[in-house]
């Protein structure tokens, strides 16, 4: 009996190993097994995390902040009630330093400044000139749905901008930097600070660095959704994006099946509103539409669903791509990855920014995948100044250029 159980267990484990070892990965990904291992990790977390005792989940959600770097002061604090971590080089207390304000990703539903701490530490240590780095947190959905996250981020950054002198920050060299959902919040807060009258007297941001940002929910059948949604191994799938969107917008997952099928927008809205032009596939270069792409059916959709969520879907605080006027925004540096469902969000935003005279740099990495920056920067620092990954090294150089 024991032998049969053991053989059965071995068989199950073998089947699972074979399944994950053979999961499809795009041919151009240089180290496909990295993505397969990450997929295993994500699947385990999804199943195991909800089953853990609350005390264990709290430790995972908020791991202790450690600092083993004598050249860096790390301070955990709150700014106007918003959790934040300050990273400042030692020995430059008498200098007004440039600052990078970092906003973590996680689809508005997971992640924290504490989980991002190892990566942000590496950012602070990798910049060649003394720079203050501030990681700003926010409340998470579904408990705190839109606009809680953008309100929290705005509140924290506004406080920072009002206290630059006492914090030893050069108000002329402040960059906001966000990944994924954090890129969404970085773009949205840059818009608020630029266009909302109540912030007109605050210091202006030097630049916005948007790392594979999610910028709209109007069209979930862009070429990148169609091409990359076929792979389980690319971290973000259309289903997972739908779950994140639904939790952020309505505080539950009732919208998921409708979002996956791109049926949340009424046909009349796709055909007749100016917002459809903001996500027009005509703005996406033809090179990104050569394979596994078909123009989406604009006749699909439910009027009653759209009417319930349109105030959020069209709100630039939720979807920065939906703002009609973009001229006047700070310089943008946008990173996209070829193998990412969000690739075209960044491309569309870059094209629209350029059309409205905003200086913009778009970097699309042809072997890149979602979360690549965090994957590399969460590892120990290399002996030299470069990580050997173009996406990471180029982004760090851009941060240095904006803060010089």
Steps between C-alpha positions, in 0.01 A plus 500: 500500500778740597683415181191579294457834675867582445479406132184710461669797666805463277274481197312816595821691573652382173192611307510843665872538424446401136206740472696802621821398321319496168285812538527707180730802514555741208797389292686829539514483880869426572450304825159332472538296819515821702142573398393143563639515853330836558172347380538218752562753776196711405273194482616377841446842658148524357405166656698501824490863614124516577534180709775636725429627853442874517823550698706336224321698228578821689871416506497428127303818426727707722844342533738676740709781356870424523800705393845345472647787302709740709490760224121528503257632760163326483207649691151353521240767570165649400445819303165661565371157603642318195763228561840579350862392513780753453837394356774761529877466455709548811717811533298741284264644760613851411408461131170545318482172309302408190218258579337197342151426631421132444147350480473121516290279273277201571182574309372725781421182698838365619846630575632753749791732566629231736501225236665743256768593754783274365446630147474866600814462712684383189365797303629738767841329508530478120461871423843648439437834670350555848122482459214477746258221419156497659265202472138609548223254588126493455192304606411191299185370333260330532460642851595843372387537141561789261583783569664404832838415345540816293370715786757349738788537256401860425474580870844359573674666205334835562633490856849427369482788253392736778791399725793479259715748692478328837549160332814611322351448153573712195152596382622543141612137468213279611402196294195280551561136407246216499472140381185342351212620721760728657563636150129567475510693827818686400340615174176595676672698775715679241176606329342614826804706596514657154136579435319531836489865606543414867857383429612789277737645761682173572842416352472343156610143436815472290381178331274198518652155450231245418604134507261278298205709625133405487328808362151408383214251526309618192646239264627165625554361150798707394761312296709435811202353687426274204859391439618452858177387662567150365790436737454403865869559555498877438402595856199707390211329322176659380319314778730632769474852360121465504511391864714799593285745307178360645626512858626856454188629326212328685669333796431141390547271197155521344632676189765239419319293230377816328842664506674189366270510197538878462125544536498769767482792254173578325521482118387862467790611720755316286355649183409857584686635802833684470644262758518220244757709312729497803537123471486481121711216363601737222737658753679169545778443243437225247797298624296417810203373300666255263424178687208359700294815476154582370309828536257450789125491447371844597140375507554293814407639838224564751349845541391440860850389610662795328254745653585367847878530464558770237563776753801300616611360163514850349648665809864595442572440870426135422609492135757772419475418129143632504594863574430709186763769564851386590710800396692644792580170672857437620740314275415130473718192481285196423621141511305226324572131448428304186363207699251683719126551458556863612753577226256697287373712789847652523532535123163674471583742781840580351343575162236726652757683715717561195200631305444756776859622519603317816862390476479121511740208478351157426712192555353167391709196588461224245580219743346674802221371723285649772669541842846465347633809679396372840625149423854621432517775762373279782819298471836591659683788337765404241863585563506752217254782447280317250257210531563372150136546407427781255157580644638539852821680407327741260235590758758571770691720254178686419439564870854633527451726199180649641658564841834645392 
